[in-house]
Amino acid sequence: MEIIGRMTADATVNETKAGKKVVNFSIAINDTYKAKGTDEVKRFVTYINCSYWINPGVAAYLTKGTLVECYGRIGADAYAGKDGEAKARLNFHVNVLKLHGSSSRTETSAADAAVKETTDDLPF
């Protein structure tokens, strides 16, 4: 399955009890449709929670507003809430992640700072 959307917030890296790291993030998919018999265009947004287990280092690039393309599968997670009530949620388990554009932020990213540090003391 393939989904493309924009990051709703900066990604977070969490660690399981077994020590495995997972990148969690949410994307928004904008869509439109025209109701039958009208010329009015309806707009709606679908939010999807995603998890990426392969490389936690990618979290530095997953910032709010970045356009991402995700390939993977949807999984259902069942759990008991604090009140003991059974609950469930859907999660998109990402296998392949492609970045298509950065957010409009003007802040220097951690990756840019690392590159700048290594090039500042070059003799040429």
N, C-alpha and C positions, 0 to 999 in steps of 0.2 A: 504494500500500500504506500502511496506517496501523498504527502501533504506539504504545502508551501504557505508560509505565513510570517508575520513579524513577531519578534520577541516582545512580550508584555512587560518584562522586568529582567534584570540581570540574572544569569543562571547562578545556581548555588551548587556546591559540591558537598555531598553528605557521605558519611562512612557507615557501613553496616557493622553489626556486632562482630562479623567475621573479618573485618578490616578491608573489605572491598569498597572502592569509591564509586559513586554514581553522581552524574550531573543531572540535576532536575531543573526543568524550565517549562515555561508556558508560552504558547504562541497563539496569536489571534488570526483568524481567517475571515476576511471581509468578503461578503457575497451580496448579490442583488438579484431580484426577480421582479417581473411585472405580473401583477395579479390579473387573472383572466377577466376580460371584459373591461379593463381600465387601462389608462395610460400612466398611472402612478407607479413609479419605481420604488420598491421596498428595499431597504438596506438592512442587513443584519450581520452580526459578528458571532462567530463560533470560537470559543476558547478551548484549547486542548492542552492537557498536562502531558509532558514528555519526560522520558528518562533515557540517558545515554551512558552505557557502562564501559565503553571501549577505551576512551582516553579522557581522563579528568582534566588534562591540560587545556582542552578546547574551551573550557568554561570562561577563560579570559577573553575570548572573542565573542561569546554569546552575551551581548549587551542589549539593553532595551532599545527597540526599534530596528535591530538588525533583521534583514530578510533571510530566512533559512528554508532550506528544502530538506525534508526528512523522509527517509524510506524505512519501513519497519512494519510492525504489527500492533494491533490493539489488544490489550489484555485487561481483564477484569480482576480487581483486587477486592476481596471480601474481608471484612474485619469487624470487630465489636467496638462500638463507641464507648465513651467514658461512662455512659449510663447503662451499658450492657446490651444496648440495642444493636442488632445486626445491620451493617451498612455495607455499601459497595461503591466503587468508583471505577471509571475507565481511565486507562493510562496508555499512551502511545510509546512503545518500546522501540527506540531508534537504533537501527543497524548501520545506516549510512547517513552522514550529515554533510550538507553542502551549504556554504555561506555565499550569498549572492550580493550582499551589500551591507555596508556598515550603517550604524545609526548616525544621526546628524549631530551627535555630541562633538564638542571641540576639545574634550579632555584627552590627554595623552594616555594611551593604553599601557599596560604593563609590558606588552611585547615591544612597543615603540621605545619605551624607556630602556629596555634591555639592549636593543640595537644601538641606541644613542650612546650608552655607556661603553660599548665595545668599539665604537668608531671614534670616540673623542680623543683617545691617546694614540692613534695611528700616526706614524712618522711622515706621512705624505698627504 
